[in-house]
Amino acid sequence: DGEAAGAGAGPVTGGCARPGSRSPPGRAEHPAPRPPLPLSLFLSLSLSLSLPFPCPRRGPGRSPAAAVAAAAVTDIMTTIRQRRVGKGTEAAEDQPSEETNVKPDGKIPPGRKLWNILSITVGGIVAISLGLLTSVYVATLHENDLWFSNIKEVEREISFRTECGLYYSYYKQMIQAASIQQGLHGLVYDNKTESVRTINILERMNVYQEVFLSILYRILPIQQYLEPVYFYIYTLFGLQAVYVIALYVTSWLLSGTWLSGLLAACWYITNRVDTTRVEFTIPLRENWALPFFAIQIAAITYLLRTHLQPAQERLTLMAVFIATFLFSLTWQFNQFMMLIQALALFILDCLDMLPTAKVTWLYIIQISGLLLVCVLQFFNSMILGSLLISFNVSVLVARTIQKNLKKGGLLNRLGKLILHVLLVLCLTLLINKFIKKILNLESDEHIFKFLKAKFGFGATRDFDANLYLCEEAFGLLPLNTFSRLSSTLLFYIYGFVLFLLTVAAVIVAFQNLSGSNQVQLKEKMEEYTVTLKPDAAYSLVHTILFGCLALSTMRMKYLWTSHMCVFASFGLCSTEVWKLTLKCLHLYTSQRTQVIKYSVPVITLLYISFKFWPGIMDELSELREFYDPDTVELMNWIKSNTPNTAVFAGSMQLLAGVKLCTGRTLTNHPHYEDKNLRERTKQIYQIYAKRSPGDVHGILRSFGTDYVILEDSICYERRHSRGCRLRDLLDVANGHIMDGLGENEPDLKPSLYPRFCEEIKKNLPSYTMHFTRFQLIGRQKQQPVGALLSASLNREVHSSGVKKHISRAVHAAGCPDVTLVAGAAGCAELEIKLPMSLFSILNLLVGLTVSAEAAPNSGGCFRVWLQSKATAVTGKEAAAGQQRLEQH
């Protein structure tokens, strides 16, 4: 209690207390408690008996039976106190029962002050050190995985897959512009991202961070020492340091000890697979935004503490606003994340667990931050039509309409609360509908279609909704996530803390709604008091809501798992949590609480270090190399054989790389938050549907297409099951029966035409009259296993299409007999005759997924079907394989 009070954390109380009452600072120790009850009986009595009986009141209206019942409740249950707060800076209504090391005049002794300064200094040094170590750690993993410092520039750019490459291309465009003004003009009037259209990139996409970084690179004297790509990725890795420090500080503020922050940072690092993906998706918007979101949560945690001076409160509100603005500026999903945050504030405010004045300020900050981003994005209509603005405005209006919302008895307050929730919901829908009607806004309709289909409110044939539904990232959180989190003890401890604080919060909520905090507690019950601070209450609801989001949508798990580290470490180092736990087990003493509070986190840290340190060292020593010769050759061919004004169509993912590596104009791209683009993408994807060549040619030419890239990995897709392959989604959307065995909906009909991406390979007259075909023979490329393998690459290229047909000829020393066999669709098969010994080495070195059987009359050779590309091997493995090959 002393440490929490010293940190300025006032308790949130839900017991019976007289308004304005104050515990005597010099009170003697409490009398010995009654014999404790079992845990189950304690919880059931606390929940059930707190409802029927109001707090004991003085006066003739109180019956003897009610007095006896209320006294029994007071003697049995553990009281959870909720601090009554007013507007502005809250004054303490209940001081901690023990104010040791504090002089009567309120000044902290010099020795205690020196100790606090020393603790803060050490904790700050540890926080900065862990942040920098995390930054170096993810940067090293990125380098070791790709050998980024040694590969060519085009390979570096190809490593920025899908939308990452699109965002980085604007940074590159700003760097290469003749001047900053010209670069900005090119973004505001862009006609290369979407053909036959001029769009404002700064309005449509959240790329201000690329603009700021490119300007910074141009004006700083670092061009001779640091390449632009390194300045970019090092900035992102540096933000990871900020992220970890913010998580560390949040946990420290909640628990009152920096040991909690140390544990949170260690959990974040050891659970890296589930807490971040920055090392392989560097330019992704969430890698820019989440550090600022963590800073905002840390600032809110500090704001919700009591005993803040007016100047501290104003500075904290400014920090919250800046962090909210930067978070909103860097991620297009900002409005949905902050809507969940606003719901958390709304729930706690309705249950009287947060000060209303501060919650109001947070609503206003969210609205103002989002509106400022709207201005910077040239009044982006999707921001104006966001549910967040409608919800926050509705809450403020409803609070003005409904007076005395937090007064009255249990039934009275429940009725007011239900009415308040319904009023806010109706106002939100009406305001949002009105704004969208005025602005003619339809950009976010695909999200609501996706949510409607995801949660079972009717099946849909909508192409965009099904495209999301079939992606694993937008599916449910896999169960193996919990096994990984449990291996570090994170999930077990998180579940324990979550259960304990949820029970406490439920009791507090019921007591607040029943008005049970209006009468003074007896002093002898102070020993049973357990605190639930406002910042802890917010953290509890925050983690529950974002946990529900992560469970429903895997891509959003990084918002939950990082806060899970904070929440679990706070609970493990919290005096209040351990006090409540030990009291339930009838083992509570102040000394025992302090010992457990520090010993359990230290033991946990030792366990994590012992178990995961060797694995981290092995991970850092594992060396790989980026290897994608097909895409590299494709990009080189485009730059060498097509004009700068050529327009390319194809899959969203590949076209982002085409724009970054070649600068050619695109028909579509992965930034999917625009209705016109979604419709355009669906039309372009007819190249994988069952459409006539004339129809496909007409669609492509309507978007000014000169070349179309056809990918066998999409045309013959096997990654998804039937019904979720891209060609199946197109067939259903077009009303056609899907390929393969399986059921079809009754109203689907066979198509009159074969699948375009298959038929174009046959050179039929109906296709050649629309599409000109070229042949490109690639040079032989040496595989990374030395003399063991060499590859012969054949690629056929279309004007209006580049078709990937790769035939890999495998030659082994001493047994070069190789025959090309006609393979199944999308799977090249090679008949290779190898001695058994060489086959075993080949399988060992290259890591091919193969099936083999003895060929008839082969003299000990095998017939092998190669079903996947060779994986890259290290230099040591190649050398060892070459040595063994020579021995044979």
Backbone hydrogen bonds, N-H to C=O, Kabsch-Sander energy under -0.5 kcal/mol:
donor,donor_aa,acceptor,acceptor_aa,energy
5,A,1,D,-2.8
6,G,2,G,-2.1
7,A,3,E,-1.5
8,G,5,A,-1.5
9,A,4,A,-2.3
10,G,8,G,-0.9
13,T,11,P,-0.7
17,A,15,G,-0.7
21,S,18,R,-2.3
27,R,24,P,-1.4
42,F,38,P,-2.4
43,L,39,L,-2.5
44,S,40,S,-2.5
45,L,41,L,-2.6
46,S,42,F,-2.0
47,L,43,L,-2.1
48,S,44,S,-2.7
49,L,45,L,-2.2
50,S,46,S,-0.6
51,L,48,S,-1.0
53,F,49,L,-0.8
62,R,59,G,-1.2
63,S,61,G,-0.6
67,A,63,S,-2.1
68,V,64,P,-2.7
69,A,65,A,-2.6
70,A,66,A,-2.9
71,A,67,A,-2.3
72,A,68,V,-2.2
73,V,69,A,-2.4
74,T,70,A,-2.5
75,D,71,A,-2.2
76,I,72,A,-1.9
77,M,73,V,-2.2
79,T,77,M,-0.6
81,R,13,T,-0.6
81,R,79,T,-0.6
81,R,530,V,-0.8
82,Q,13,T,-9.9
83,R,81,R,-0.5
85,V,83,R,-0.5
99,E,97,S,-0.5
100,T,98,E,-0.7
102,V,99,E,-0.8
103,K,107,K,-1.8
106,G,103,K,-2.2
113,K,109,P,-2.4
114,L,110,P,-2.6
115,W,111,G,-2.0
116,N,112,R,-2.3
117,I,113,K,-2.2
118,L,114,L,-2.5
119,S,115,W,-2.5
120,I,116,N,-2.6
121,T,117,I,-2.3
122,V,118,L,-2.5
123,G,119,S,-2.7
124,G,120,I,-2.5
125,I,121,T,-2.3
126,V,122,V,-2.5
127,A,123,G,-2.3
128,I,124,G,-2.4
129,S,125,I,-2.4
130,L,126,V,-2.6
131,G,127,A,-2.2
132,L,128,I,-2.4
133,L,129,S,-2.5
134,T,130,L,-2.3
135,S,131,G,-2.0
136,V,132,L,-2.5
137,Y,133,L,-2.5
138,V,134,T,-2.4
139,A,135,S,-1.9
140,T,136,V,-2.4
141,L,137,Y,-2.2
142,H,138,V,-2.0
143,E,139,A,-2.1
144,N,140,T,-2.9
145,D,141,L,-2.0
146,L,142,H,-1.6
147,W,143,E,-2.8
150,N,147,W,-2.0
151,I,147,W,-1.1
156,R,152,K,-2.2
157,E,153,E,-2.2
158,I,154,V,-2.1
159,S,155,E,-1.5
160,F,157,E,-1.2
161,R,159,S,-1.4
164,C,161,R,-1.7
165,G,161,R,-0.6
165,G,162,T,-0.9
166,L,162,T,-1.1
167,Y,163,E,-2.2
168,Y,164,C,-2.2
169,S,165,G,-1.6
170,Y,166,L,-0.8
170,Y,167,Y,-0.8
171,Y,167,Y,-1.0
172,K,168,Y,-2.4
173,Q,169,S,-2.3
174,M,170,Y,-2.0
175,I,171,Y,-2.0
176,Q,172,K,-2.3
177,A,173,Q,-0.8
183,G,179,S,-2.3
184,L,180,I,-2.5
185,H,181,Q,-2.3
186,G,182,Q,-2.2
187,L,183,G,-1.2
188,V,184,L,-2.4
189,Y,185,H,-2.3
190,D,187,L,-0.6
190,D,199,I,-2.6
195,S,666,L,-2.1
197,R,194,E,-1.4
199,I,190,D,-2.9
199,I,197,R,-0.5
201,I,187,L,-2.8
201,I,199,I,-0.8
203,E,200,N,-0.6
204,R,200,N,-2.4
205,M,201,I,-2.7
207,V,205,M,-1.4
211,V,207,V,-1.9
212,F,208,Y,-2.9
213,L,209,Q,-2.3
214,S,210,E,-2.3
215,I,211,V,-2.2
216,L,212,F,-2.4
217,Y,213,L,-2.4
218,R,214,S,-2.0
219,I,215,I,-2.0
220,L,216,L,-1.8
222,I,220,L,-1.9
223,Q,220,L,-0.5
225,Y,222,I,-1.2
226,L,222,I,-2.3
231,F,227,E,-2.1
232,Y,228,P,-1.9
233,I,229,V,-2.4
234,Y,230,Y,-2.5
235,T,231,F,-1.2
236,L,232,Y,-1.7
237,F,233,I,-2.5
238,G,234,Y,-2.3
239,L,235,T,-1.9
240,Q,236,L,-1.1
241,A,237,F,-0.9
241,A,238,G,-0.5
242,V,238,G,-1.4
243,Y,239,L,-2.5
244,V,240,Q,-2.4
245,I,241,A,-2.2
246,A,242,V,-2.3
247,L,243,Y,-2.2
248,Y,244,V,-2.5
249,V,245,I,-2.7
250,T,246,A,-2.3
251,S,247,L,-2.1
252,W,248,Y,-2.2
253,L,249,V,-2.8
254,L,250,T,-2.0
255,S,251,S,-2.2
256,G,252,W,-2.8
260,S,257,T,-1.1
261,G,257,T,-0.6
262,L,258,W,-2.1
263,L,259,L,-2.0
264,A,260,S,-2.3
265,A,261,G,-2.4
266,C,262,L,-2.1
267,W,263,L,-2.4
268,Y,264,A,-2.2
269,I,265,A,-2.0
270,T,266,C,-2.6
271,N,267,W,-1.8
272,R,269,I,-1.5
274,D,271,N,-1.8
275,T,271,N,-1.0
275,T,272,R,-0.5
276,T,272,R,-2.0
280,F,277,R,-1.1
281,T,277,R,-1.2
284,L,281,T,-1.5
287,N,284,L,-1.1
288,W,284,L,-0.7
288,W,285,R,-0.9
289,A,285,R,-2.1
290,L,286,E,-2.6
292,F,288,W,-0.5
292,F,289,A,-0.6
293,F,289,A,-2.0
294,A,290,L,-2.5
295,I,291,P,-1.8
296,Q,292,F,-2.2
297,I,293,F,-2.2
298,A,294,A,-2.2
299,A,295,I,-2.4
300,I,296,Q,-2.5
301,T,297,I,-2.5
302,Y,298,A,-1.9
303,L,299,A,-2.4
304,L,300,I,-2.1
305,R,302,Y,-1.4
306,T,8,G,-0.5
307,H,90,E,-1.0
313,E,309,Q,-2.6
314,R,310,P,-2.3
315,L,311,A,-2.3
316,T,312,Q,-2.4
317,L,313,E,-2.4
318,M,314,R,-2.0
319,A,315,L,-2.2
320,V,316,T,-2.5
321,F,317,L,-2.2
322,I,318,M,-2.5
323,A,319,A,-2.4
324,T,320,V,-2.5
325,F,321,F,-2.7
326,L,322,I,-2.5
327,F,323,A,-2.3
328,S,324,T,-2.4
329,L,325,F,-2.1
330,T,326,L,-1.2
331,W,327,F,-0.6
334,N,331,W,-1.3
337,M,333,F,-1.7
338,M,334,N,-2.6
339,L,335,Q,-1.4
340,I,336,F,-1.5
341,Q,337,M,-1.7
342,A,338,M,-2.6
343,L,339,L,-2.2
344,A,340,I,-1.9
345,L,341,Q,-2.0
346,F,342,A,-2.4
347,I,343,L,-2.5
348,L,344,A,-2.1
349,D,345,L,-2.4
350,C,346,F,-2.5
351,L,347,I,-1.7
352,D,349,D,-1.4
353,M,348,L,-2.9
354,L,348,L,-0.7
359,V,355,P,-1.9
360,T,356,T,-2.4
361,W,357,A,-1.8
362,L,358,K,-2.0
363,Y,359,V,-2.2
364,I,360,T,-2.3
365,I,361,W,-2.4
366,Q,362,L,-2.2
367,I,363,Y,-2.1
368,S,364,I,-2.8
369,G,365,I,-2.7
370,L,366,Q,-2.1
371,L,367,I,-2.4
372,L,368,S,-2.1
373,V,369,G,-1.8
374,C,370,L,-2.1
375,V,371,L,-2.0
376,L,372,L,-2.1
377,Q,373,V,-2.1
378,F,375,V,-1.4
379,F,374,C,-2.5
380,N,374,C,-0.9
383,I,380,N,-0.8
384,L,380,N,-1.5
385,G,381,S,-2.0
386,S,383,I,-1.6
390,S,386,S,-1.4
391,F,387,L,-2.9
392,N,388,L,-2.8
393,V,389,I,-2.2
394,S,390,S,-2.0
395,V,391,F,-2.4
396,L,392,N,-2.1
397,V,393,V,-2.4
398,A,394,S,-3.0
399,R,395,V,-2.2
400,T,396,L,-1.3
401,I,397,V,-2.1
402,Q,398,A,-2.8
403,K,401,I,-0.7
407,K,404,N,-1.2
413,R,409,G,-2.7
414,L,410,L,-2.7
415,G,411,L,-2.3
416,K,412,N,-2.2
417,L,413,R,-2.7
418,I,414,L,-2.5
419,L,415,G,-2.2
420,H,416,K,-2.4
421,V,417,L,-2.5
422,L,418,I,-2.3
423,L,419,L,-2.3
424,V,420,H,-2.5
425,L,421,V,-2.4
426,C,422,L,-2.5
427,L,423,L,-2.5
428,T,424,V,-2.4
429,L,425,L,-2.2
430,L,426,C,-2.5
431,I,427,L,-2.9
432,N,428,T,-2.5
433,K,429,L,-2.4
434,F,430,L,-2.4
435,I,431,I,-2.5
436,K,432,N,-2.3
437,K,433,K,-1.9
438,I,434,F,-2.1
439,L,435,I,-2.6
440,N,436,K,-1.0
441,L,436,K,-1.8
445,E,442,E,-1.1
447,I,444,D,-0.8
448,F,444,D,-1.1
449,K,445,E,-2.1
450,F,446,H,-2.2
451,L,447,I,-2.5
452,K,448,F,-2.3
453,A,449,K,-2.3
454,K,450,F,-2.7
455,F,451,L,-2.0
456,G,453,A,-1.2
457,F,452,K,-2.7
466,N,462,D,-2.3
467,L,463,F,-2.0
468,Y,464,D,-1.6
469,L,465,A,-2.4
470,C,466,N,-2.1
471,E,468,Y,-1.2
474,F,471,E,-1.3
475,G,472,E,-1.7
477,L,551,L,-1.9
481,T,478,P,-1.3
482,F,479,L,-1.1
483,S,479,L,-1.0
484,R,480,N,-1.9
485,L,481,T,-2.3
486,S,482,F,-2.0
487,S,483,S,-1.3
488,T,484,R,-0.6
488,T,485,L,-0.6
489,L,486,S,-1.9
490,L,485,L,-1.0
491,F,485,L,-1.1
493,I,489,L,-2.1
494,Y,490,L,-2.7
495,G,491,F,-2.5
496,F,492,Y,-2.0
497,V,493,I,-2.6
498,L,494,Y,-2.7
499,F,495,G,-2.3
500,L,496,F,-2.2
501,L,497,V,-2.6
502,T,498,L,-2.0
503,V,499,F,-2.2
504,A,500,L,-2.0
505,A,501,L,-2.7
506,V,502,T,-2.4
507,I,503,V,-2.1
508,V,504,A,-2.3
509,A,505,A,-2.6
510,F,506,V,-2.3
511,Q,507,I,-2.3
512,N,508,V,-2.5
513,L,509,A,-2.4
514,S,510,F,-1.8
515,G,512,N,-1.2
516,S,511,Q,-2.6
518,Q,515,G,-0.9
525,M,522,K,-1.5
526,E,523,E,-1.7
527,E,524,K,-0.6
528,Y,525,M,-1.3
529,T,526,E,-1.4
530,V,79,T,-1.6
532,L,12,V,-1.1
532,L,81,R,-0.6
537,A,533,K,-2.4
538,Y,534,P,-2.4
539,S,535,D,-2.3
540,L,536,A,-2.2
541,V,537,A,-2.1
542,H,538,Y,-2.8
543,T,539,S,-2.2
544,I,540,L,-1.8
545,L,541,V,-2.5
546,F,542,H,-2.4
547,G,543,T,-1.5
548,C,544,I,-2.0
549,L,545,L,-1.8
550,A,546,F,-2.3
551,L,547,G,-2.4
552,S,548,C,-1.6
553,T,549,L,-2.0
554,M,475,G,-2.5
555,R,473,A,-2.7
556,M,553,T,-1.4
557,K,554,M,-2.0
558,Y,555,R,-0.6
559,L,556,M,-1.3
560,W,556,M,-0.6
560,W,557,K,-0.7
561,T,557,K,-3.1
562,S,558,Y,-0.9
563,H,559,L,-0.5
564,M,560,W,-2.3
565,C,561,T,-1.6
566,V,562,S,-1.2
567,F,563,H,-2.9
568,A,564,M,-2.6
569,S,565,C,-1.9
570,F,566,V,-2.3
571,G,567,F,-2.2
572,L,568,A,-2.1
573,C,569,S,-1.3
574,S,571,G,-0.8
578,W,574,S,-1.8
579,K,575,T,-2.4
580,L,576,E,-2.3
581,T,577,V,-2.3
582,L,578,W,-2.7
583,K,579,K,-2.1
584,C,580,L,-2.0
585,L,581,T,-1.4
586,H,583,K,-1.0
587,L,582,L,-3.3
588,Y,582,L,-0.7
593,T,589,T,-2.1
594,Q,590,S,-1.9
595,V,591,Q,-2.2
596,I,592,R,-2.5
597,K,593,T,-2.5
598,Y,594,Q,-1.2
599,S,595,V,-2.6
600,V,596,I,-1.9
602,V,598,Y,-1.5
603,I,599,S,-2.5
604,T,600,V,-2.5
605,L,601,P,-2.6
606,L,602,V,-2.3
607,Y,603,I,-2.4
608,I,604,T,-2.6
609,S,605,L,-2.5
610,F,606,L,-2.6
611,K,607,Y,-2.5
612,F,608,I,-2.6
613,W,609,S,-1.7
616,I,612,F,-2.2
617,M,613,W,-2.2
618,D,614,P,-2.3
619,E,615,G,-2.3
620,L,616,I,-2.2
621,S,617,M,-1.3
622,E,618,D,-0.7
622,E,619,E,-0.6
623,L,621,S,-0.5
624,R,144,N,-3.2
626,F,146,L,-2.0
632,V,628,D,-2.0
633,E,629,P,-2.6
634,L,630,D,-2.2
635,M,631,T,-2.5
636,N,632,V,-2.3
637,W,633,E,-2.6
638,I,634,L,-2.3
639,K,635,M,-2.2
640,S,636,N,-1.8
641,N,637,W,-2.5
642,T,638,I,-1.4
646,A,643,P,-1.8
648,F,665,T,-2.7
649,A,707,Y,-2.4
655,L,651,S,-2.2
656,A,652,M,-1.4
657,G,653,Q,-0.8
658,V,654,L,-1.7
659,K,655,L,-2.4
660,L,656,A,-1.9
661,C,657,G,-2.8
662,T,658,V,-2.2
663,G,658,V,-0.8
663,G,659,K,-1.2
664,R,658,V,-0.7
665,T,646,A,-1.6
666,L,192,K,-2.2
667,T,648,F,-1.4
672,Y,670,P,-1.2
674,D,672,Y,-1.2
678,R,674,D,-2.2
679,E,675,K,-2.2
680,R,676,N,-2.2
681,T,677,L,-2.8
682,K,678,R,-2.0
683,Q,679,E,-1.7
684,I,680,R,-2.5
685,Y,681,T,-2.3
686,Q,683,Q,-1.5
687,I,684,I,-1.5
688,Y,685,Y,-2.0
689,A,686,Q,-1.5
691,R,689,A,-1.3
696,V,692,S,-2.3
697,H,693,P,-2.5
698,G,694,G,-2.3
699,I,695,D,-2.4
700,L,696,V,-2.6
701,R,697,H,-2.5
702,S,698,G,-1.6
703,F,699,I,-0.7
703,F,700,L,-0.9
704,G,701,R,-1.6
705,T,700,L,-2.4
706,D,647,V,-2.4
707,Y,647,V,-2.3
709,I,649,A,-2.6
710,L,708,V,-0.7
710,L,802,V,-1.2
712,D,710,L,-0.5
714,I,711,E,-1.4
715,C,711,E,-2.5
716,Y,712,D,-2.9
717,E,714,I,-1.3
724,C,721,S,-2.3
725,R,721,S,-0.7
728,D,725,R,-0.5
729,L,725,R,-2.2
730,L,726,L,-2.1
731,D,727,R,-2.1
732,V,728,D,-2.6
733,A,729,L,-2.3
734,N,730,L,-2.0
735,G,732,V,-1.1
736,H,731,D,-3.8
737,I,749,K,-1.4
748,L,745,E,-1.8
749,K,735,G,-2.3
756,F,689,A,-2.4
757,C,687,I,-0.7
758,E,755,R,-0.9
759,E,755,R,-2.3
760,I,756,F,-2.1
761,K,758,E,-1.1
762,K,759,E,-1.8
763,N,760,I,-0.9
764,L,759,E,-0.5
767,Y,764,L,-1.7
768,T,764,L,-2.6
769,M,765,P,-1.7
770,H,767,Y,-1.6
771,F,767,Y,-2.2
774,F,797,V,-3.4
776,L,795,R,-1.7
778,G,776,L,-0.6
778,G,793,L,-1.4
781,K,791,A,-1.8
783,Q,789,L,-0.8
786,G,783,Q,-0.6
788,L,785,V,-1.6
789,L,786,G,-0.6
791,A,781,K,-2.2
793,L,791,A,-0.5
794,N,792,S,-0.5
795,R,776,L,-1.7
796,E,803,K,-1.1
797,V,774,F,-1.5
798,H,801,G,-3.6
799,S,772,T,-3.5
800,S,798,H,-0.6
801,G,798,H,-1.2
802,V,708,V,-0.8
803,K,796,E,-1.6
803,K,801,G,-0.5
804,K,710,L,-0.8
804,K,802,V,-0.6
805,H,803,K,-0.9
806,I,804,K,-0.5
807,S,805,H,-0.6
808,R,806,I,-0.6
809,A,807,S,-0.7
810,V,808,R,-0.6
811,H,809,A,-0.6
812,A,815,C,-0.5
815,C,812,A,-1.9
818,V,816,P,-0.7
819,T,831,E,-3.0
821,V,829,E,-1.6
827,C,824,A,-2.4
829,E,821,V,-0.8
831,E,819,T,-3.0
832,I,830,L,-0.8
833,K,817,D,-2.0
834,L,832,I,-0.7
834,L,862,F,-0.5
836,M,860,G,-0.6
839,F,835,P,-2.5
840,S,836,M,-2.0
841,I,837,S,-1.6
842,L,838,L,-2.8
843,N,839,F,-2.6
844,L,840,S,-2.0
845,L,841,I,-3.1
846,V,842,L,-2.2
847,G,843,N,-1.0
850,V,848,L,-0.9
851,S,865,W,-1.1
853,E,863,R,-1.6
855,A,861,C,-1.2
858,S,855,A,-1.4
862,F,834,L,-1.0
863,R,853,E,-2.5
864,V,862,F,-0.5
865,W,851,S,-2.1
866,L,864,V,-0.6
867,Q,849,T,-2.1
867,Q,865,W,-0.6
871,T,846,V,-1.8
878,A,874,T,-2.1
879,A,875,G,-2.6
880,A,876,K,-2.5
881,G,877,E,-2.5
882,Q,878,A,-2.6
883,Q,879,A,-2.2
884,R,880,A,-2.2
885,L,881,G,-2.4
886,E,882,Q,-2.2
887,Q,883,Q,-1.6
888,H,884,R,-1.4
